Amino acid sequence: MTVPNVLLSGIVGSTAYGLAHEGSDVDRLGMFAAPTESLHGLHGPKESHVSTAPDRTLHEAAKWCRLALGGNPTAMELAWLPPELYEVRTPLGDELIGLRTSFLSAKRVRDAYLGYATQQFRRLESRADRSSSAETRDRTSKHARHLKRLCHQGLELYATGHLTIRVENPEEYREFGERVAADASVARPLLTYYETAFDETRTVLPDRPDEAAVEAWLHRVRDHFYARLSSTG
């Protein structure tokens, strides 16, 4: 998959979290800028490009901004990766990293991270009465690890305004995943704990994101990728 004007791209997912194991896929996430002129026609540009083998997702800059402003945990990772995991960094991409806190707001971060964690829990519950095959156990364990990660990262972001991508103790997450794979109900106390923790934690995040700063950055992107036609008169 060849997409022009990639502004920022890096390795995300289990590899970034430190939770990858032998055979894990390497996931990549990035952002690109559509040519500015293409935004003014009858048919707008494609907003996302997704490929497999290798697994790579690229969002157009405006779409990524909308996702991040909504607190989307998957999109958010791109602006908080450790430096060594970036594979493409442009000046505009660096500008975005520099204003990453402008995308944050208390309610959206809480709702997004707890919401995603709750989705993972429902997946665990839906498998509780299904086959105990190795494949089902592996998938259940994976969803349990991500539930725990989302809760931890979301609370950190809510409390401090900072997002740490790599988990501190990967083995703890793997052990939790194995326990949940054996008994899905093990996950419920963890989710309840974090729901309470969010309620009791004073956030440093504002009520609303700084959309003006995001808009100004997006205007710089559009200006940079506007092909000015020379006068023929």
C-alpha positions in Angstrom: 0.0 0.0 0.0 1.5 3.3 -1.2 0.0 6.4 0.2 1.5 9.8 -0.4 2.1 12.6 2.1 2.5 10.4 5.2 3.0 12.8 8.1 3.5 10.4 11.0 3.6 6.6 11.2 4.8 4.1 13.7 4.5 0.6 15.3 1.5 0.3 17.7 -0.4 -2.5 19.3 1.1 -5.4 21.2 4.6 -4.7 20.1 4.4 -1.1 21.4 2.8 -2.2 24.7 5.5 -4.8 25.3 2.8 -7.6 25.2 3.8 -9.2 21.9 4.7 -12.9 21.8 6.1 -15.2 19.2 3.8 -15.0 16.2 2.2 -11.7 17.1 1.4 -9.4 14.2 3.2 -6.1 13.9 0.6 -3.4 13.7 1.3 0.0 12.2 -0.7 3.2 12.4 -0.2 6.5 10.6 -1.6 9.7 9.3 -1.4 11.2 5.9 -2.5 14.5 4.3 -4.8 14.4 1.2 -3.9 16.9 -1.5 -5.8 20.1 -0.5 -7.4 20.5 -3.9 -9.0 17.1 -3.5 -11.1 18.3 -0.6 -13.0 20.8 -2.8 -14.4 18.4 -5.5 -17.6 16.5 -5.7 -16.0 13.4 -4.2 -13.7 13.8 -1.3 -10.6 11.7 -0.8 -10.6 8.3 0.9 -10.2 8.9 4.6 -8.6 5.6 5.6 -6.3 3.1 4.0 -6.1 -0.4 5.6 -3.9 -3.2 4.5 -2.9 -6.6 5.9 0.4 -8.5 5.6 1.7 -6.1 6.8 -1.1 -4.8 9.0 -1.2 -1.0 8.5 -3.8 1.6 8.9 -3.4 5.2 7.7 -6.0 7.9 8.5 -6.3 11.2 6.7 -5.2 14.1 8.9 -8.7 15.5 9.5 -10.2 12.0 10.4 -7.3 11.3 12.8 -8.0 14.6 14.5 -11.7 13.8 14.9 -10.9 10.4 16.3 -8.3 11.9 18.8 -10.6 14.7 19.8 -13.2 12.0 20.7 -10.6 10.3 22.9 -10.2 7.2 20.7 -7.5 5.1 22.4 -6.3 3.5 19.2 -5.8 6.8 17.4 -4.3 8.4 20.5 -1.4 6.0 20.5 0.1 7.6 17.4 0.9 10.8 19.2 2.5 9.2 22.3 4.8 6.5 21.0 8.3 6.1 22.3 10.7 7.8 19.7 12.2 4.5 18.6 8.8 3.2 17.4 8.2 6.0 14.9 9.0 5.0 11.3 8.0 8.3 9.7 8.3 11.7 11.4 7.9 14.9 9.4 8.0 18.5 10.7 4.2 18.6 10.6 4.1 15.3 12.4 6.4 16.6 15.1 4.1 19.7 15.4 1.2 17.3 16.1 3.1 15.5 18.8 3.9 18.8 20.3 0.2 19.7 20.7 -1.1 16.2 21.6 -2.4 17.5 24.9 -4.7 19.8 23.0 -6.8 16.8 22.0 -7.6 15.8 25.6 -10.7 16.5 27.6 -11.8 14.8 30.8 -15.2 13.4 29.8 -14.1 12.2 26.4 -11.0 10.4 27.8 -13.0 8.7 30.6 -15.9 7.7 28.3 -13.6 6.4 25.5 -11.2 4.4 27.6 -13.8 2.9 30.0 -16.1 2.4 27.0 -13.5 0.4 25.1 -12.6 -1.6 28.3 -16.3 -2.4 28.8 -16.5 -3.6 25.2 -13.6 -5.9 25.9 -15.4 -7.2 29.0 -18.6 -7.9 27.0 -16.5 -9.9 24.5 -15.1 -11.9 27.4 -18.6 -12.6 28.8 -19.9 -13.7 25.4 -17.2 -16.3 25.2 -17.7 -17.6 28.7 -20.0 -20.4 27.7 -18.3 -21.3 24.4 -15.8 -23.8 23.4 -12.6 -24.0 25.5 -10.4 -24.5 22.4 -6.9 -23.1 22.4 -7.9 -20.5 19.9 -10.8 -19.3 22.1 -8.6 -19.2 25.1 -5.9 -17.2 23.3 -8.4 -14.7 22.0 -10.0 -14.3 25.5 -6.6 -13.8 27.1 -5.8 -11.1 24.5 -9.0 -9.2 25.2 -8.4 -9.5 28.9 -4.9 -8.0 28.6 -6.3 -5.1 26.5 -9.1 -4.5 29.0 -6.5 -4.2 31.8 -4.2 -2.0 29.6 -7.1 0.3 28.6 -8.1 0.8 32.2 -4.6 1.6 33.4 -3.7 3.9 30.5 -7.0 5.7 30.6 -6.7 6.5 34.3 -3.1 7.6 33.9 -4.2 10.0 31.1 -7.1 11.2 33.1 -5.1 11.9 36.2 -1.8 13.2 34.7 -2.4 14.3 31.1 0.3 11.8 30.0 0.0 8.5 28.2 2.6 5.8 28.7 2.3 3.3 25.8 4.6 0.5 27.1 3.2 -1.3 30.1 5.3 -1.5 33.2 5.0 -5.2 34.0 4.0 -7.2 30.9 4.1 -10.5 32.8 1.3 -9.2 35.1 -0.9 -8.6 32.1 -0.2 -12.0 30.7 -1.0 -13.7 34.0 -4.2 -11.7 34.2 -5.1 -12.8 30.7 -4.6 -16.5 31.5 -6.7 -16.2 34.7 -9.5 -14.6 32.7 -9.3 -17.2 30.0 -10.0 -19.8 32.7 -12.8 -17.8 34.3 -14.1 -14.7 32.6 -15.7 -13.4 35.8 -12.2 -12.6 37.1 -12.3 -9.5 34.9 -15.3 -7.9 36.5 -13.6 -6.8 39.8 -10.9 -5.1 37.8 -13.4 -3.1 35.7 -15.3 -2.2 38.8 -12.2 -1.0 40.5 -11.3 1.3 37.6 -14.8 2.7 37.4 -14.5 3.7 41.0 -11.0 5.0 40.5 -12.1 7.3 37.8 -14.9 8.6 40.0 -12.5 9.3 42.9 -9.6 10.7 40.9 -9.2 14.4 40.3 -8.4 15.0 36.7 -5.9 17.5 35.3 -7.7 17.5 32.0 -9.9 20.4 30.8 -13.6 20.1 30.2 -13.1 20.6 26.5 -10.2 20.0 24.1 -8.4 22.9 22.6 -10.0 22.6 19.1 -8.6 26.0 18.1 -5.0 24.7 18.3 -6.0 21.5 16.4 -7.7 23.6 13.7 -4.7 25.8 13.3 -2.5 22.8 12.8 -4.8 21.3 10.3 -4.9 24.6 8.4 -1.0 24.5 8.2 -1.3 21.0 6.8 -3.8 22.2 4.1 -1.6 25.1 3.2 1.5 22.9 2.9 -0.2 20.5 0.5 -2.0 23.1 -1.6 -0.5 23.0 -5.1 -0.6 26.6 -6.2 -1.1 26.9 -9.9 1.0 29.5 -11.7 -0.8 32.1 -13.6 -1.1 31.4 -17.4 -2.4 34.9 -18.2 
